[in-house]
Amino acid sequence: MKRRRSAFTLVEVMIVVVILGILAAIVLPQFGRETARSELIAEYQTVTQLEAQKTALSEKPEGNQEQLEQIQANLDTHAKRIEQLEKLFSCAERTNLKRIAVEREKEAKAPPSPK
């Protein structure tokens, strides 16, 4: 009488668990770094937009003092966040991320091309 094999052995399951653990150890740090990278680019873009608003309001400061103070508070908050995120990247990487943020800002301002 032959016995049918219909389940996995404990050793097979443990091998799969170890392989998944190794893959997770490789992928998760990279995922966190990419998340921080995208956050940093978004912060650069936000600061650029806030500085443009501040410049526009500074030209006519009458009645805009409260808005200017609020924009400055937002700029300070975003600058602190940028400082925290920049610690994760080298100088060359930060320069590259700033360039990407500027390019995306230009793309957003550019009029749509006719098709």
N, C-alpha and C positions, 0 to 999 in steps of 0.2 A: 504494500500500500504506500503510494507516494504522497508526500505531504505538499500541499500547495503553498507557495510563498505569497502572501497577500499583504504584508506590512513591512515597514522599514525596521531595520534593527537599530538598537540604541547607538551603535558606532556610526552608522550612516547619518543619523540625525545629528549627532555631535559634530561630525565633519561639516555638515551644512551650516550649523550654528557658528563654527569657527570661521568658515569662509565668509559668512555674512558679517561677522564681527570685524574681520580684516578689511572688507570692502567699506564698511561704515567708518572705520578709522581713517581710511584714505579720503573718502568723499566728504564727510561732515566738516572738517576744517576748511576745505576749499569752498564749500557752500557758505560758511560763515564769512569767509573773506570776500566772496563775491557780493554777499548781502551788504557788508560794510562798504564795499566799493561803490555800489549803486546808491547807498545812502549819502556817501560823500559827494558824489556827482550832483545829486539832488540838492544838497546843502549849498554847494557852489552856485547852482542855478538860482536858488532862492535868494542868496545874498546879492547876486547880480541884479535881480529884479527889485529887491528892496532898496539897493543903492540908487537904481534908476528912479524909483518913486521918490526917494529922499531928495535927489537932485532936482526933480521936477517941482516938488513942493517948496524947496529952498528958494527957488526963483521968485516965488510970491509967498513970503512967510506970513503975511497978514491973515489971521484967522486959521492958520494951519499949524500952529504951535503944538496943539495936542496930538495931531496926526504925526508930526515930526518926532515927537517924544515917543509915541507908540512904535513908529518904524525903527527908531534908534534902539528901543528895548528889544525888538525882534532881531535886529542886527546883532546885538550883544549875545542874545540867546543862541542864534545860529553860529556865531563865531566860536562860542564855547564848544558847541557840538562838533564843529569842524576840527577844532584843536584836538578833541578826544579821538576822532576818527583818523586824523592824520598820523597819529602815533603808530597806527597799524601798518603804515606804508613807508617805503623809502622815499628819498627826495625825488628821484627820477620818476617813481610811480605817481607821486603827488602832482608833479608837473604834467605828466601825461593825463591824469584825471582832470586837471584844470582845463587842459586843452580840449578834452572831450566835452566838458561842460560848456565851454565857449562855443564850440561847434554846434552843439545841440541848441543853444540859445539863438544862434544865427539862423539855424534851420527853422526854428519856431517863428522867428520874426519875418523870414523871407516869404514873399507872396507865393501862393501855390502856382506851380507851372501849368500852363494850359496843355491839355492832352490832344 
